[in-house]
Amino acid sequence: MKYLSNIVLITCISTYLFADTPDWSFNVNDYELNSGVTVIVNIDNVVQEGADDLLVAFAPDGSVRGVSSPSGPLPFGPYAGTNHYLLSVYGNNEETGSTFTFKYYSASNDQVIELTETITFDPPNPVGDAYNPIMLNGTADTPYWSFNVNDYETNSGVTAIVYIDNVVQEGADDLLVAFA
């Protein structure tokens, strides 16, 4: 017979609740060239606007070649008011024509998300601008838990206010899960 007697509450904002911000540091002086990239990031078809989020570019060898925090809303053009990233992507002459990839760190979900689009490194030519930014898209990993209520003889309800770092968590997509 199964009982739900010892309940541990776990707030699951993402798959890595207590993970740290990724260390995506690199030395720009190690590279000869750079290209500016104007980006709008969409995760699950939602424009990302987190103040502490990061966009990062990677060279074909997996090394970090650019990191950007949000640059705020675009000031003009068809995407005026939409949050964007101004990213400088660095490389060397022999990498011209190489494919660079992107990842996105969502601070609110404490999750690293691979983005599907890539760019061809072609310095000094920019990629995207305020009128035609490059759109980078990704899908967040949302955990899925299920259980059969009929497996348990008793049940009870829990009302909770969840704090993380002394901040009330109010995300519409956040989950509160009980494990026995």
Backbone as CSV, one residue per row, in Angstrom:
resi,resn,N_x,N_y,N_z,CA_x,CA_y,CA_z,C_x,C_y,C_z
1,MET,0.842,-1.170,0.000,0.000,0.000,0.000,0.896,1.244,0.000
2,LYS,0.540,2.163,-0.832,1.344,3.369,-0.957,0.670,4.523,-0.229
3,TYR,1.445,5.322,0.454,0.947,6.509,1.147,1.779,7.711,0.745
4,LEU,1.125,8.808,0.598,1.835,10.064,0.387,1.961,10.735,1.748
5,SER,2.954,10.345,2.520,3.086,10.907,3.853,4.248,11.876,3.970
6,ASN,5.355,11.545,3.353,6.518,12.430,3.400,6.627,13.141,2.070
7,ILE,6.145,14.363,2.052,6.128,15.117,0.795,7.277,16.105,0.790
8,VAL,8.009,16.062,-0.268,9.062,17.032,-0.487,8.616,17.908,-1.650
9,LEU,8.553,19.207,-1.409,8.138,20.119,-2.467,9.356,20.582,-3.241
10,ILE,9.254,20.497,-4.519,10.327,20.940,-5.396,9.736,21.904,-6.406
11,THR,10.293,23.070,-6.463,9.884,24.019,-7.483,10.737,23.756,-8.699
12,CYS,10.080,23.493,-9.785,10.841,23.200,-10.993,10.606,24.309,-11.996
13,ILE,11.527,25.224,-12.077,11.455,26.290,-13.069,12.084,25.798,-14.352
14,SER,13.027,24.908,-14.241,13.645,24.296,-15.406,14.279,22.996,-14.987
15,THR,15.007,22.403,-15.885,15.653,21.139,-15.573,16.871,21.305,-14.696
16,TYR,17.353,22.513,-14.525,18.525,22.765,-13.698,18.246,23.900,-12.726
17,LEU,17.434,23.660,-11.724,16.979,24.704,-10.829,18.114,25.467,-10.175
18,PHE,19.159,24.798,-9.722,20.217,25.458,-8.981,21.500,25.569,-9.792
19,ALA,21.401,25.533,-11.075,22.586,25.662,-11.924,23.086,27.103,-11.895
20,ASP,24.333,27.281,-12.270,24.926,28.605,-12.322,24.869,29.147,-13.738
21,THR,24.970,30.476,-13.842,25.077,31.100,-15.150,26.305,30.521,-15.847
22,PRO,26.183,30.126,-17.112,27.336,29.536,-17.811,28.518,30.508,-17.882
23,ASP,29.717,29.969,-17.807,30.926,30.785,-17.962,31.308,30.767,-19.432
24,TRP,30.785,31.724,-20.173,31.046,31.820,-21.598,32.042,32.941,-21.862
25,SER,33.118,32.940,-21.131,34.117,33.988,-21.320,35.109,33.588,-22.411
26,PHE,35.698,34.580,-23.036,36.728,34.362,-24.054,37.494,35.662,-24.213
27,ASN,38.621,35.615,-24.868,39.469,36.789,-25.047,39.342,37.275,-26.489
28,VAL,38.730,38.442,-26.689,38.534,38.976,-28.039,39.872,39.240,-28.730
29,ASN,40.924,39.466,-27.954,42.240,39.746,-28.535,42.898,38.528,-29.168
30,ASP,42.307,37.348,-28.976,42.828,36.126,-29.600,42.420,36.014,-31.068
31,TYR,41.582,36.926,-31.543,41.024,36.811,-32.895,41.303,38.056,-33.717
32,GLU,41.437,37.851,-35.026,41.801,38.924,-35.954,40.606,39.744,-36.439
33,LEU,39.444,39.116,-36.540,38.299,39.728,-37.216,37.027,39.615,-36.380
34,ASN,36.042,40.431,-36.729,34.720,40.266,-36.124,33.646,40.775,-37.076
35,SER,32.445,40.286,-36.833,31.258,40.722,-37.580,30.168,41.050,-36.578
36,GLY,29.443,42.118,-36.833,28.301,42.458,-35.990,27.072,41.679,-36.409
37,VAL,26.310,41.231,-35.432,25.095,40.460,-35.699,23.962,41.086,-34.887
38,THR,22.863,41.419,-35.565,21.666,41.942,-34.902,20.642,40.821,-34.844
39,VAL,20.208,40.479,-33.626,19.431,39.255,-33.408,18.175,39.527,-32.589
40,ILE,17.105,38.825,-32.931,15.924,38.670,-32.069,15.843,37.184,-31.740
41,VAL,15.697,36.861,-30.452,15.644,35.462,-30.011,14.208,35.097,-29.654
42,ASN,13.738,33.985,-30.220,12.418,33.432,-29.914,12.592,32.042,-29.321
43,ILE,12.047,31.832,-28.128,12.023,30.503,-27.525,10.564,30.093,-27.440
44,ASP,10.246,28.957,-28.023,8.860,28.484,-28.080,7.940,29.565,-28.641
45,ASN,8.428,30.267,-29.680,7.681,31.318,-30.385,7.393,32.554,-29.531
46,VAL,8.187,32.769,-28.489,8.039,33.954,-27.637,9.350,34.729,-27.672
47,VAL,9.265,36.036,-28.009,10.460,36.887,-28.009,11.009,36.950,-26.584
48,GLN,12.307,36.729,-26.452,12.939,36.711,-25.142,13.335,38.113,-24.706
49,GLU,12.996,38.444,-23.459,13.213,39.793,-22.951,13.891,39.815,-21.590
50,GLY,14.444,38.691,-21.127,15.057,38.635,-19.808,16.298,39.506,-19.699
51,ALA,16.329,40.384,-18.709,17.435,41.325,-18.544,18.760,40.620,-18.270
52,ASP,18.727,39.432,-17.674,19.950,38.709,-17.332,20.254,37.565,-18.287
53,ASP,19.521,37.474,-19.390,19.737,36.415,-20.361,20.991,36.687,-21.183
54,LEU,21.517,35.642,-21.807,22.727,35.763,-22.618,22.549,35.041,-23.944
55,LEU,23.103,35.635,-24.990,23.192,35.005,-26.307,24.671,34.774,-26.575
56,VAL,25.027,33.585,-27.047,26.438,33.269,-27.286,26.592,32.619,-28.652
57,ALA,27.702,32.965,-29.318,28.050,32.367,-30.618,29.216,31.413,-30.411
58,PHE,29.195,30.309,-31.156,30.245,29.299,-31.085,30.838,29.054,-32.467
59,ALA,32.157,28.901,-32.501,32.865,28.536,-33.729,32.650,27.050,-33.995
60,PRO,33.034,26.570,-35.185,32.870,25.144,-35.494,33.572,24.213,-34.504
61,ASP,34.662,24.687,-33.862,35.371,23.835,-32.892,34.720,23.873,-31.514
62,GLY,33.604,24.596,-31.356,32.885,24.655,-30.092,33.343,25.757,-29.157
63,SER,34.336,26.543,-29.569,34.819,27.620,-28.703,33.883,28.831,-28.765
64,VAL,33.791,29.540,-27.648,32.961,30.745,-27.557,33.591,31.839,-28.412
65,ARG,32.760,32.499,-29.228,33.251,33.566,-30.103,32.459,34.848,-30.008
66,GLY,31.513,34.910,-29.095,30.765,36.138,-28.882,29.720,35.938,-27.812
67,VAL,29.545,36.934,-26.941,28.544,36.875,-25.878,27.860,38.233,-25.802
68,SER,26.537,38.219,-25.663,25.791,39.472,-25.578,24.653,39.353,-24.580
69,SER,24.464,40.416,-23.819,23.260,40.598,-23.003,22.239,41.317,-23.879
70,PRO,20.975,41.374,-23.448,19.985,42.091,-24.249,20.377,43.552,-24.453
71,SER,20.089,44.064,-25.635,20.390,45.459,-25.960,19.160,46.347,-25.867
72,GLY,18.049,45.786,-25.436,16.818,46.563,-25.296,15.994,46.550,-26.564
73,PRO,14.953,47.372,-26.606,14.068,47.382,-27.773,14.727,48.058,-28.975
74,LEU,14.454,47.516,-30.157,14.921,48.168,-31.378,14.258,49.537,-31.469
75,PRO,15.011,50.581,-31.820,14.465,51.939,-31.778,13.585,52.319,-32.974
76,PHE,13.712,51.604,-34.094,12.952,51.976,-35.290,12.852,50.759,-36.205
77,GLY,12.136,50.935,-37.311,11.980,49.859,-38.286,10.787,48.975,-37.974
78,PRO,10.591,47.937,-38.766,9.407,47.081,-38.607,9.376,46.325,-37.283
79,TYR,10.511,46.188,-36.606,10.574,45.487,-35.324,10.761,46.463,-34.160
80,ALA,10.455,47.734,-34.380,10.602,48.752,-33.337,9.895,48.298,-32.060
81,GLY,10.598,48.417,-30.941,10.043,48.021,-29.655,10.320,46.580,-29.273
82,THR,10.869,45.784,-30.213,11.161,44.377,-29.941,12.558,44.242,-29.350
83,ASN,12.673,43.473,-28.279,13.975,43.254,-27.650,14.930,42.589,-28.631
84,HIS,16.188,43.032,-28.612,17.169,42.459,-29.534,18.532,42.349,-28.860
85,TYR,19.435,41.695,-29.550,20.814,41.511,-29.108,21.742,42.033,-30.197
86,LEU,22.745,42.799,-29.786,23.816,43.216,-30.682,25.031,42.392,-30.286
87,LEU,25.422,41.489,-31.145,26.461,40.519,-30.838,27.629,40.699,-31.796
88,SER,28.831,40.828,-31.264,30.036,40.811,-32.092,30.572,39.391,-32.086
89,VAL,30.726,38.826,-33.280,31.217,37.448,-33.431,32.657,37.525,-33.932
90,TYR,33.569,36.850,-33.242,35.006,36.947,-33.508,35.540,35.675,-34.136
91,GLY,36.579,35.856,-34.980,37.238,34.719,-35.607,38.510,35.166,-36.299
92,ASN,39.149,34.215,-36.967,40.382,34.468,-37.707,40.128,34.315,-39.199
93,ASN,41.074,34.806,-40.024,40.933,34.753,-41.484,40.558,33.375,-41.995
94,GLU,41.228,32.343,-41.483,40.979,30.993,-41.999,39.585,30.464,-41.650
95,GLU,38.846,31.161,-40.784,37.487,30.736,-40.433,36.419,31.418,-41.290
96,THR,36.828,32.327,-42.157,35.864,32.973,-43.047,35.165,31.897,-43.867
97,GLY,33.847,31.957,-43.903,33.043,30.953,-44.593,32.607,29.810,-43.700
98,SER,33.094,29.776,-42.466,32.719,28.710,-41.526,31.336,28.976,-40.931
99,THR,30.687,27.909,-40.490,29.369,27.997,-39.873,29.510,28.157,-38.369
100,PHE,28.882,29.199,-37.838,28.867,29.457,-36.405,27.468,29.177,-35.863
101,THR,27.402,28.621,-34.671,26.128,28.257,-34.039,25.866,29.148,-32.828
102,PHE,24.660,29.012,-32.254,24.252,29.853,-31.137,23.587,29.040,-30.037
103,LYS,23.759,29.539,-28.817,23.011,29.050,-27.656,22.501,30.262,-26.906
104,TYR,21.461,30.025,-26.122,20.812,31.092,-25.367,20.668,30.642,-23.924
105,TYR,21.042,31.509,-22.991,20.839,31.218,-21.571,19.666,32.035,-21.068
106,SER,18.621,31.354,-20.622,17.458,31.997,-20.027,17.659,32.008,-18.517
107,ALA,17.929,33.185,-17.961,18.171,33.294,-16.524,16.916,32.961,-15.726
108,SER,15.753,33.370,-16.213,14.521,33.110,-15.470,14.211,31.618,-15.389
109,ASN,14.637,30.857,-16.392,14.438,29.405,-16.385,15.704,28.651,-16.022
110,ASP,16.808,29.385,-15.857,18.107,28.805,-15.543,18.395,27.633,-16.485
111,GLN,18.272,27.916,-17.776,18.372,26.869,-18.791,19.143,27.361,-20.008
112,VAL,20.005,26.500,-20.527,20.719,26.765,-21.777,19.929,26.102,-22.907
113,ILE,19.660,26.881,-23.949,18.829,26.409,-25.057,19.619,26.538,-26.351
114,GLU,19.714,25.435,-27.091,20.373,25.475,-28.394,19.431,26.116,-29.396
115,LEU,19.975,27.014,-30.198,19.178,27.700,-31.216,19.419,27.030,-32.558
116,THR,18.382,26.964,-33.378,18.449,26.154,-34.593,19.177,26.819,-35.752
117,GLU,19.146,28.144,-35.836,19.758,28.829,-36.966,21.267,28.983,-36.762
118,THR,21.963,29.165,-37.875,23.411,29.382,-37.871,23.718,30.587,-38.763
119,ILE,24.965,31.050,-38.700,25.417,32.075,-39.646,26.714,31.606,-40.281
120,THR,27.001,32.157,-41.429,28.295,31.950,-42.075,29.171,33.133,-41.702
121,PHE,30.317,32.844,-41.100,31.239,33.894,-40.658,31.845,34.554,-41.890
122,ASP,31.555,35.868,-42.068,31.989,36.591,-43.255,32.371,38.026,-42.892
123,PRO,33.420,38.174,-42.080,33.808,39.523,-41.649,34.362,40.340,-42.795
124,PRO,34.204,41.632,-42.759,33.577,42.437,-41.712,32.090,42.657,-41.942
125,ASN,31.496,41.896,-42.844,30.093,42.110,-43.185,29.173,41.790,-42.012
126,PRO,28.231,42.698,-41.712,27.286,42.434,-40.627,26.221,41.423,-41.059
127,VAL,25.595,40.817,-40.070,24.472,39.916,-40.303,23.268,40.521,-39.594
128,GLY,22.258,40.887,-40.348,21.065,41.508,-39.785,21.286,42.972,-39.445
129,ASP,20.169,43.663,-39.279,20.177,45.061,-38.852,18.805,45.365,-38.251
130,ALA,18.558,46.619,-37.897,17.297,46.970,-37.247,16.083,46.686,-38.136
131,TYR,16.267,46.787,-39.456,15.159,46.523,-40.372,14.991,45.047,-40.699
132,ASN,16.058,44.298,-40.590,16.016,42.886,-40.948,16.933,42.078,-40.019
133,PRO,16.559,41.986,-38.728,17.406,41.227,-37.804,17.327,39.736,-38.098
134,ILE,18.385,39.010,-37.735,18.340,37.562,-37.864,17.474,37.023,-36.720
135,MET,16.591,36.106,-37.043,15.714,35.493,-36.041,16.322,34.158,-35.633
136,LEU,16.639,34.019,-34.355,17.161,32.763,-33.821,16.069,32.124,-32.978
137,ASN,15.827,30.844,-33.210,14.718,30.144,-32.566,15.202,28.923,-31.804
138,GLY,14.513,28.628,-30.715,14.828,27.450,-29.926,13.597,26.959,-29.191
139,THR,13.761,25.789,-28.564,12.690,25.168,-27.803,13.208,24.855,-26.412
140,ALA,12.481,25.309,-25.394,12.878,25.051,-24.009,12.540,23.613,-23.631
141,ASP,13.385,23.031,-22.811,13.107,21.706,-22.263,12.200,21.871,-21.057
142,THR,10.987,21.390,-21.166,10.054,21.449,-20.057,9.897,20.043,-19.508
143,PRO,10.175,19.863,-18.215,10.053,18.516,-17.664,8.606,18.042,-17.699
144,TYR,8.432,16.746,-17.810,7.104,16.165,-17.826,7.039,15.082,-16.762
145,TRP,6.123,15.270,-15.834,5.893,14.267,-14.804,4.436,13.843,-14.878
146,SER,4.207,12.564,-14.663,2.831,12.097,-14.600,2.730,11.044,-13.503
147,PHE,1.541,10.847,-13.017,1.283,9.818,-12.027,-0.188,9.447,-12.113
148,ASN,-0.510,8.301,-11.534,-1.878,7.823,-11.514,-2.412,8.020,-10.104
149,VAL,-3.372,8.896,-9.938,-3.929,9.194,-8.619,-4.504,7.941,-7.957
150,ASN,-4.911,6.953,-8.744,-5.486,5.733,-8.185,-4.438,4.825,-7.537
151,ASP,-3.166,5.135,-7.717,-2.108,4.357,-7.066,-1.974,4.698,-5.585
152,TYR,-2.694,5.704,-5.112,-2.535,6.182,-3.743,-3.864,6.098,-2.996
153,GLU,-3.757,5.698,-1.733,-4.951,5.546,-0.909,-5.481,6.889,-0.410
154,THR,-4.575,7.797,-0.088,-4.992,9.101,0.415,-4.309,10.207,-0.377
155,ASN,-4.849,11.394,-0.265,-4.221,12.555,-0.890,-4.502,13.775,-0.038
156,SER,-3.783,14.826,-0.303,-4.029,16.084,0.392,-3.601,17.222,-0.517
157,GLY,-4.031,18.414,-0.197,-3.668,19.584,-0.974,-2.580,20.381,-0.267
158,VAL,-1.847,21.129,-1.033,-0.794,21.980,-0.494,-0.962,23.360,-1.108
159,THR,-0.943,24.367,-0.267,-0.928,25.744,-0.732,0.438,26.303,-0.389
160,ALA,1.116,26.883,-1.354,2.484,27.333,-1.104,2.781,28.623,-1.855
161,ILE,3.639,29.415,-1.267,4.258,30.547,-1.950,5.727,30.185,-2.048
162,VAL,6.263,30.180,-3.250,7.636,29.736,-3.471,8.546,30.939,-3.644
163,TYR,9.618,30.942,-2.854,10.625,31.993,-2.934,11.931,31.380,-3.425
164,ILE,12.603,32.051,-4.312,13.966,31.704,-4.703,14.773,32.979,-4.586
165,ASP,15.821,32.933,-3.784,16.636,34.118,-3.501,15.773,35.276,-3.013
166,ASN,14.838,34.974,-2.128,13.945,35.953,-1.514,13.021,36.657,-2.503
167,VAL,12.789,36.044,-3.657,11.880,36.599,-4.661,10.745,35.608,-4.886
168,VAL,9.511,36.098,-4.765,8.350,35.248,-5.016,8.340,34.842,-6.478
169,GLN,8.172,33.550,-6.736,8.132,33.024,-8.096,6.694,33.048,-8.590
170,GLU,6.460,33.779,-9.686,5.100,33.949,-10.183,4.959,33.587,-11.656
171,GLY,5.876,32.824,-12.205,5.833,32.486,-13.624,4.631,31.632,-13.967
172,ALA,3.915,32.023,-15.000,2.725,31.293,-15.412,3.042,29.870,-15.848
173,ASP,4.263,29.628,-16.311,4.633,28.303,-16.786,5.454,27.508,-15.770
174,ASP,5.634,28.042,-14.560,6.389,27.336,-13.527,5.556,26.177,-12.989
175,LEU,6.231,25.183,-12.467,5.567,24.003,-11.929,5.967,23.784,-10.476
176,LEU,5.031,23.337,-9.661,5.297,22.931,-8.295,4.938,21.456,-8.233
177,VAL,5.884,20.619,-7.866,5.696,19.173,-7.928,5.995,18.565,-6.575
178,ALA,5.230,17.571,-6.177,5.467,16.830,-4.929,5.968,15.436,-5.260
179,PHE,7.001,15.015,-4.564,7.547,13.675,-4.739,7.491,12.952,-3.400
180,ALA,7.200,11.665,-3.429,7.165,10.870,-2.196,8.500,10.182,-1.983
